[in-house]
């Protein structure tokens, strides 16, 4: 992939991440690239002197959000029992998810004037060198007819 095409792709990914889909997986699927390339496009917008701090904070929050609730649920299982812990834990997680979704919806930035960031209006990227397509390559299996019985192993 030539440099110009990659720069344009990275700009589209960053714009769509901010104003459009907003998920790494969704962007990878939309642009036909690997999730690693989407992360690279987003990380390239961070100034080099702040990149390590931002990426370490990202991973710290990601791991803490997975491990801390699981540890708390494990600690509460002994005094409360498994069923009560499951109900409480599920209710708290659902409530937090709803609150975060509402806050994210309220604080979502609007598209800059003169641009449209609707998913339906973003021009698709044509696969070029270095970009993979999303169509699977199927190998044709040899067909058997009733005249050709399967070989028996002896």
Secondary structure, 3 states (H helix, E strand, C coil): CCHHHHHHHHHHHHHHHHHCCCCHHHHHHHHCCCHHHHHHHHHCCCCHHHHHHHHHHHHHHHHHHHHHHHHHHHHHHHHHCHHHHHHHHHHHHHHHHHHHHHHHHHCCCCCCCCCCCCHHHCCCCCCCCCCCCCCCCCCCCCCCCCCCCCCCCC
